[in-house]
Amino acid sequence: MKQQLWTIVKTLAKTLVIVIAVDACLRYLGDFSAAQSNVLTGLGWLGYGLAASYAQRHGQPQGIKNFSPFCVSIQPNWYSLLLDFKLVGGKEEWERFCEAMDKKPAGEYSIFRSGILFTVIGPQSEDGMPPGLIYSDNHKRFASGADFSEGIMELEFGRPRRGEHPFFKHPLWANLPEVFFKRGADGYDLGLEVQQDWWKDLCASGGIGDLANIEPDTDYLCGTTRLVIATLPYSELRLYSEPNDYEQMKARQPEIDKQLEAKGWKRQVEKNSDIPDPWWRIDHKYFAVAHREI
């Protein structure tokens, strides 16, 4: 009886901590008012409850009960990304682009400054792969899955959408080029969305070496092409949907790191510090990803 009571108390305490953490993130990181953050937290928790109830009724994986909310930060390595894909022609064009981006008001979202940041506040989706219910910290809105596409530089209002891009060696085609993050066959895909004909001409020029071997995902109706540059294995974020047993996590870590290395990622090793870094950080030539429990 005492053991059951203690289990209930721990469950309630964990629930309270999660609710407070989510509310604090919305209020202080998302810059919401107290009333807005309370309402959004309530809606998020309601969604979590409904998803858990659905899983219980329809035989979803029991690991859903162990879900812990977490944040994910994705930051492109802009210099390497733009130079290697010939979107800028050299240091001078890169500096001119940086100067233009620095003029963007601090209060406006810019993927160049902030990357892609989202918080997973609900359990994994029906096929057992996270994330499930998420909150976009960049755009202050909820979504039911991880599929982001952000223009690197927005067009000025009234600018013609044809001709050459003012900063990139790329046709002026809506808000392209764009950076995307989405679920793929082998993991979470990260890459660029560009104009189809521009990519074909770039590959034919022979100036990008092995990058020309990237298999394009072309939308012929829109005339655009998605290029998957990096793939983050699903196993990296599964730890938030599994029992938080330190010994089990430690035992699985070598296998997860092997999967990362096979995809071109390397985990950052934390240096000795009096204040431990709460983020798990992994690096790719073109992207840096960090995630942490909240």
N, C-alpha and C positions, 0 to 999 in steps of 0.2 A: 504493500500500500504506500509506504513511504517512498519507495523507488518510483512508483507511478506518479506520485505527487511531485517529486523532484523533476521528473521528465517534463511534466506539464509546465512547471515553473520555468525551466530552461527554455522550453519552446516559446512561451509567452515573452520571456526576456529577449530572446533572439528576434522575435517578431517586432517588439517595441524598438529595438536598436535599428533594425532595417528601416522601419517607418521613419524614425527620426533622421537617419542618414539620408534617405531619399528626399525628405522634406528640406533638409539643410542644403543638399546639392542644388535643388531647384531654386531655393531662396537666395543663396549666396553665390553659386556658380552661374545659375541661369538668370539671376537678377530679377526674379519674380517677387511680387508683393507677398505678404504673409498669407492673405486670403487665397491668392492664385496658387501658391505652392501647396497649401493645405488641400485645395480641391484636386489638383493634379496628382498629389500623392494618394488621395483617396481613390481616384479613378484608376491609377496604376495598381493599387492593391486589390481593387475590385476585379480588375482584369486578371491578376494573378490567381485570385480565388476561383474565378470562373474557369480558368485554364486548368487549375489543379483538380477541380470538380469534374471537368470533362475528361481529364486523363484517368481519373479513378473509375469513371463509369465505362470508359471505352478501352480500358486495358493498356494505357500508355505506360512507358517504362517507369518503374518505381523510383528511379534515380531523380525524378522530378521533385521529389520531396526534399532533396538535399540542395536544391537550387539556392545560390547566393547571388544577389545583384552585383553587377560589376561595371566598370567603365573601360572604354577602349579609346585610345588615341592613335591616330594614323598621321604621320608627317612625311610627306614626300621629300626626298633629297633633291631639291629643285635644281641645283646647279648641274649635277650629273644627268638628271632626267632630261632637262631641256637641251643641254649640249649634245648628249649622245643621240638624241632623236632629232637633232638638227633643227629644233624649234627656235633656238638662238644661235647666231653664227660665231660667237666668241665672247671674250670678257667684256668688251665695250658694249655689246648689245645686252649682255646679262646685267651690267650695271645700270643701263638705261631702263631696263625692265624693273629692276629693284627700286629705282628712284620713283617710277610711276606708281608702283604698288605702295610705297611708303606714304604717298599723298592721300591714299584712301583713308577716310575718317576712322578714327580708332573704334568708334561705336558700331561700325558696319562690319558684318562678317566677311572675312577674306580667307579662302583656303590657303593662300600663300602664307599668311601669318599664323593661322590657327589649325591648319590641317583639317582632318575629319575627326570629330569627337562625338561619341554617343554613349549612352548608359543603358544597359540591359536590365530592366526591372521586372521582367516576367520570365517564366521558365522557357525551356527550349520548345521548338515547334514540333509538329506532330510526328515527324520522322526522327525525332531524338537529337537533331542538330541545333545547337544554339546559333545565333540568338533568337529569342522569341519576341515578346513585347519589348520594344525599345523606345528610348527618348532621344531625339536628336538635340544635343546641346548646342549645335551650331544654329539650328533654325527654330528651336524652342517648340517642337511638336513631337507627337507620338507617331510611331510606325509599327507595323506588324512583322517586319523583317529587315534584314540588313541589305539594302540595295541603294547605294548613294552614288550620285554623279554630280560633280561640282565643276563649273567652268572656272578655269584658272584666272581668267580676266574677263569680267563682264563688259559687254559693249556699252558705249555711251548711248543714251536715249537719242534717237533720231539719226544715228550713224547708219549709212547704207550697209547692208549685210552682204556685200559683194566686194571683190577686189582683194588687195593684200591686207593682212592683219598689221596694225600699226606697230606691234612689238615682236610678233613671231613670224618666222618664215613659213607661213601657213595661210591658206585662203581665209578670208573673213566669212565664216560660215556659222551663222547664229552665234552661240557662245563657245564654240569649239576653239581650241582643244579643251578637253575636260578630263579630270581624274575620276576614276570610279572605284568602288568597293562593292563586291557582290558575292553571293554564294555561287560556287562552281562545282564541278564534278569531283575534284580532289581536295577542295578546301575553299577558302575565301580568296577570290581573285581580285588583284589590284592592277590597275593599268591606265592606259590613255584611250580616250575616244577622239578620233580625228576624222578628217574628211577623206573619203574613200580614194578618190583620184590622186590626192596629194600623197597618200601612203604608197600607192602603186608606183608613182613616179619616183618617190624617194628610194624604194627598194630597187627599182630599175637602175638608178644612178650608181649603185654600188658603194655609196658613201657611208653606210651604217653597219657594214660587216655582218656578223652573225645575227644581229637584231632583225635583219630582213627575213630570218627564218621563223619569226613569230607568226603563228597561224592566225590570220585575222577572222574576226566574227563580224561579217558585213551585213548591214541593214540596207539592202538595195533600194528600198522605198525612200528612205531618208538620205541615202548617199553617204552614210557614215560607217566607220569601222572601229570596232573595239579591239584593242591589243592587250592581251593578258601578259603583263610584264613580270609579275610575282604572284605566287600562290602560297597563302598561309595555311598550313595543315589544320584541319578541324580539331585535332587533338590538343592544340595549344589553348583553346578556350573551353574545352570540355571539363576542366577541373572545377568550374563553377557549378556544374550540374552533377557532380559526384560527391561522395562523402569526403568531408574535409579532414581526412586522416593523414597526418604529416608523414608517417612512415610509408604509407601506400603511395603518396605523391612523390616522395623521394625515390622509391623503387621504380616508379614509372618514368622518372625524369630522363634517364639516359636514352630510352626508346623514343621519347618525344623529341629530344634534341637531335637524334639521328634523322628523324622525319624532317625536322627543320633544316638541317644541313643539306639533306637531299634536295630541298627546294631552294637552296641558296641563302638561307637565313643563318644567323649566328646569335646565340644568346649572350647578352652582356653579363659579365661576371662582376658582382658587386664588390667594390673594394672595402677594406676595413673602415668602418665609420661608426661614430658614436650614435648617429641617427640612421637607422636602417631605411633604405629606399623602399617605400610600399609598392612600387610599380615593378612588374615583370617587364623587362625590356628586351626586344629582339631587333636585329638590324639586317637589312638587305641592301644591296648596292643602291637601289632606287627608293627604298621606303624604310621608315623606322616605325615600329609598332610597340605600344606600351599598354598594359592593362593591369587593373587592380580591383580587388574586392572593395565594396563600399559598405 
